[in-house]
Amino acid sequence: MRTWSQYSILGLLGTLLLAGCDKSKFIVLDPKGPVGQTELDLIVISVILCAIVIIPVMVIFVYIIIRYKDRPGNTAPYQPEWADSKVLEIVWWGIPVVIVAILGIYTAKTAIKVSKPPVTDVKPIVVQVTSLDWKWLFTYPDKKVATVNYAVIPAGVPVQFVLTSDAPMNSFWVPQLGGQEYTMPGMSMGLWLQANKIGEYFGTGANFTGTGFAHMQFRVKAVSQADFNTWAAGLKKNSPVLTNAGYQELSQPGNVKELSYSSYPNKLYENIVNKNGGTLHHHIHNYGEDTIMPKK
């Protein structure tokens, strides 16, 4: 049976080995947008601050085990009357308090930063997202088109995803673009993301919701603004209409492939939120874009 010291040493070695892995295999560590980069910076700062505590503790732990092990000829001092040390108390309480304070400040700054558009000199777009069992519906209020299990966005443009659910609570996550946000029935949540480069990014539900959860994945394709407009125009011309009856069928539990629609019922997103007990209003941002958000 392994001792606690052996488990600790194995854990430390595993951490060091993981740190040396190719980051391309861990897409969270390979951001492709300003929000993802900001969150990666916070992860790096958190790891460094935690290492300031963990590494010395592990080193001291190993040293104490070796130095004070009961063995013949060990000259380590025996101090049965030793009770405490004010200096040590200050060190092992003071350093963590300072680290937690620093981490709290950085976390608060990051949370405030990612709650705003990543850039302010480009007009954002809004994409409404509805999580279903077990699929994702994307509606574009500006283009009046809809997709299922894939989203197309213009690269270099801030995108405000507004999120709700017409099924059990889920979590919308595009790891290379930024952190996850929950989708909840009767609520409309906001998430700012942006892709700096043209490319295709993996997206998934990050909250277990039942049998088909493993297949509840989607892709986000970032294209140029011209290609985005061409894509939307192509959907308007060549794709079928999503009717109310079609939505009711789509919302039933089950997995589907990628789908595209040339239009969808008026105020579909708002009605989904309202039917689950939410109340919506238009919140007009300074940049002039109308966004659907819940009343407080």
C-alpha positions in Angstrom: 0.0 0.0 0.0 1.3 3.4 -0.9 1.9 6.0 1.8 0.5 9.6 1.7 4.0 10.8 0.8 4.2 8.5 -2.2 0.8 9.7 -3.4 1.9 13.3 -3.0 5.2 12.7 -4.9 3.3 10.9 -7.7 0.8 13.8 -7.9 3.6 16.3 -8.2 5.3 14.4 -10.9 2.0 14.0 -12.8 1.5 17.8 -12.6 5.0 18.5 -14.0 4.5 16.0 -16.8 1.2 17.5 -17.7 2.7 21.0 -17.8 5.1 19.8 -20.5 2.4 18.5 -22.8 1.7 20.0 -26.2 -1.0 22.6 -25.5 -2.6 22.0 -28.9 -4.0 18.8 -27.4 -5.7 20.8 -24.7 -7.9 23.3 -26.6 -8.7 25.4 -23.5 -5.0 26.3 -23.5 -5.1 27.3 -27.1 -7.4 30.3 -27.3 -8.4 31.8 -30.6 -10.1 35.0 -29.3 -9.7 37.8 -26.8 -12.1 36.3 -24.3 -10.4 33.0 -24.4 -7.0 34.7 -24.0 -8.2 36.7 -21.0 -9.4 33.6 -19.3 -6.2 31.7 -20.1 -4.2 34.6 -18.5 -6.3 34.1 -15.4 -5.6 30.3 -15.4 -1.9 30.9 -15.7 -1.9 33.5 -12.9 -3.9 31.0 -10.7 -1.5 28.2 -11.4 1.5 30.4 -10.5 -0.1 31.6 -7.3 -1.1 28.1 -6.3 2.4 26.8 -7.1 3.9 29.4 -4.7 2.1 27.5 -2.0 2.0 23.9 -3.3 5.7 23.5 -4.3 7.3 24.7 -1.1 4.8 22.7 0.9 5.6 19.5 -1.1 9.4 20.2 -0.7 9.1 20.8 3.0 6.9 17.7 3.4 9.4 15.4 1.7 12.3 17.0 3.7 10.5 16.4 7.0 9.7 12.8 6.2 13.4 12.2 5.4 14.9 14.3 8.1 12.8 13.2 11.0 12.2 9.6 10.1 12.8 7.3 13.1 15.9 5.4 12.1 19.2 4.5 13.8 21.7 7.3 13.9 19.2 10.1 13.1 20.4 13.2 14.9 17.2 15.3 14.4 16.4 17.2 17.6 13.7 15.8 19.8 11.6 18.6 21.3 8.6 17.1 23.2 7.9 20.5 24.9 7.7 22.5 21.6 4.2 24.0 21.3 4.0 26.7 18.6 5.9 29.4 16.7 4.5 32.8 16.1 6.8 33.3 13.1 5.6 30.0 11.4 1.9 30.9 12.2 2.3 34.2 10.4 4.0 32.6 7.4 1.5 29.7 6.9 -1.5 31.9 7.4 -0.2 35.2 6.0 1.0 33.9 2.6 -2.3 32.1 1.7 -4.3 35.2 2.7 -2.2 37.4 0.4 -2.4 34.9 -2.4 -6.2 34.6 -2.1 -6.5 38.4 -2.1 -4.4 38.7 -5.2 -6.3 35.9 -7.0 -9.6 37.5 -6.0 -8.6 40.9 -7.5 -7.6 39.3 -10.8 -10.7 37.1 -10.9 -13.0 40.1 -10.3 -11.2 42.2 -13.0 -11.5 39.3 -15.4 -15.2 38.8 -14.7 -15.9 42.5 -15.3 -13.8 42.5 -18.5 -15.4 39.4 -20.1 -18.9 40.8 -19.4 -18.3 43.6 -22.0 -17.7 43.5 -25.7 -14.1 42.3 -26.4 -13.6 45.3 -28.8 -15.6 48.5 -29.0 -14.7 49.8 -32.5 -16.6 47.0 -34.3 -20.4 46.7 -34.3 -21.3 43.4 -32.6 -23.9 40.8 -33.7 -26.4 38.9 -31.6 -26.9 35.1 -31.9 -29.8 33.6 -29.9 -29.1 30.1 -28.6 -31.6 27.6 -27.3 -30.5 24.3 -25.8 -32.9 21.4 -26.5 -32.8 17.6 -25.9 -30.2 16.9 -27.3 -29.4 19.6 -29.8 -28.6 23.3 -30.2 -30.8 25.8 -32.0 -29.1 29.1 -33.2 -31.3 32.0 -34.4 -30.0 35.2 -36.0 -32.4 38.1 -35.3 -30.5 40.3 -37.7 -30.5 37.9 -40.6 -33.7 36.1 -39.7 -32.1 32.7 -40.3 -31.6 29.7 -38.0 -29.4 26.7 -37.7 -29.2 23.5 -35.6 -25.9 22.1 -34.2 -23.7 24.6 -36.0 -23.2 28.4 -35.9 -21.5 30.7 -38.3 -20.0 34.0 -37.1 -17.8 36.7 -38.7 -14.2 36.7 -37.5 -13.0 39.8 -35.7 -16.5 40.7 -34.7 -17.8 40.6 -31.1 -20.7 38.2 -30.8 -23.2 38.4 -27.9 -24.7 34.9 -27.5 -28.0 35.2 -25.6 -28.8 31.8 -24.1 -31.9 30.0 -22.9 -33.2 26.4 -22.7 -36.4 24.7 -23.7 -35.2 21.5 -22.0 -33.3 20.7 -18.8 -30.6 23.2 -17.8 -27.4 22.9 -19.9 -24.2 24.7 -20.4 -22.9 26.4 -23.7 -19.2 26.1 -24.2 -16.8 26.9 -27.0 -13.4 26.2 -25.3 -11.1 28.1 -27.7 -13.3 31.2 -27.7 -14.1 31.5 -24.0 -15.7 30.1 -20.9 -19.0 28.4 -20.6 -22.4 29.9 -19.7 -25.5 28.1 -18.4 -28.7 27.8 -20.4 -31.8 27.8 -18.1 -35.5 27.5 -18.8 -37.2 30.9 -18.3 -34.0 32.8 -18.3 -31.9 34.6 -20.9 -28.2 34.7 -20.2 -25.5 36.7 -22.0 -22.1 35.6 -23.1 -19.6 37.7 -25.1 -17.2 35.7 -27.5 -15.1 36.6 -30.4 -13.0 34.6 -32.9 -9.8 36.4 -34.0 -9.1 34.1 -36.9 -11.0 32.3 -39.6 -11.5 28.7 -38.6 -13.7 26.1 -37.1 -14.1 25.6 -33.4 -15.5 22.8 -31.2 -18.5 23.5 -29.1 -20.4 21.3 -26.7 -22.9 21.1 -23.8 -21.0 21.0 -20.5 -23.8 19.9 -18.3 -25.1 16.3 -18.2 -28.7 16.2 -19.4 -29.5 12.6 -20.1 -29.3 9.8 -22.7 -28.2 11.9 -25.7 -25.9 14.2 -23.9 -22.7 12.7 -25.4 -23.8 13.7 -28.9 -24.9 17.3 -27.9 -22.0 18.9 -29.7 -21.8 21.7 -32.3 -19.3 23.6 -34.3 -18.7 27.3 -34.6 -17.3 28.4 -38.0 -15.7 31.8 -38.1 -15.6 33.3 -41.6 -14.9 36.7 -43.1 -17.7 39.3 -43.0 -18.3 39.0 -46.7 -18.6 35.2 -46.5 -20.9 35.5 -43.5 -23.3 37.7 -45.5 -23.1 35.3 -48.4 -23.8 32.4 -46.1 -26.9 34.0 -44.6 -28.1 35.0 -48.1 -27.7 31.4 -49.2 -29.7 30.1 -46.3 -32.5 32.6 -47.2 -32.6 31.3 -50.7 -32.0 27.6 -50.4 -33.1 26.4 -47.0 -36.6 25.4 -45.8 -38.7 27.4 -43.3 -38.8 26.5 -39.6 -42.5 26.6 -38.7 -44.0 26.5 -35.3 -45.0 22.8 -36.0 -41.4 22.2 -37.1 -40.0 23.7 -33.9 -42.3 21.6 -31.8 -41.0 18.5 -33.6 -37.4 19.7 -33.3 -37.8 20.3 -29.5 -38.7 16.7 -28.9 -35.9 14.6 -27.3 -33.5 13.1 -29.8 -30.3 13.7 -31.8 -30.2 15.3 -35.2 -27.6 16.3 -37.7 -26.8 19.8 -38.8 -29.9 21.7 -40.1 -30.4 25.1 -41.7 -33.5 27.3 -42.0 -34.3 30.3 -44.2 -36.6 31.8 -41.5 -38.2 31.0 -38.2 -41.4 32.0 -36.4 -41.5 35.6 -35.2 -40.3 36.1 -31.7 -39.5 32.4 -31.3 -36.7 33.0 -28.8 -38.8 35.4 -26.7 -41.7 32.9 -26.7 -39.5 30.1 -25.6 -38.3 32.1 -22.6 -41.8 33.4 -21.8 -43.4 29.9 -21.9 -40.9 28.7 -19.2 -41.8 31.5 -16.8 -39.4 34.3 -18.0 -40.1 37.8 -18.9 -38.1 39.6 -21.6 -37.4 43.2 -22.6 -35.2 44.9 -25.1 -32.0 46.2 -23.6 -30.3 48.8 -25.9 -26.5 48.9 -25.5 -24.5 52.0 -26.2 -23.3 50.6 -29.5 -27.0 50.6 -30.7 -27.6 46.8 -30.9 -30.9 45.5 -29.6 -30.4 42.5 -27.4 -33.0 40.4 -25.7 -32.3 40.1 -22.0 -34.6 39.2 -19.0 -36.2 41.8 -16.8 -34.8 41.9 -13.3 
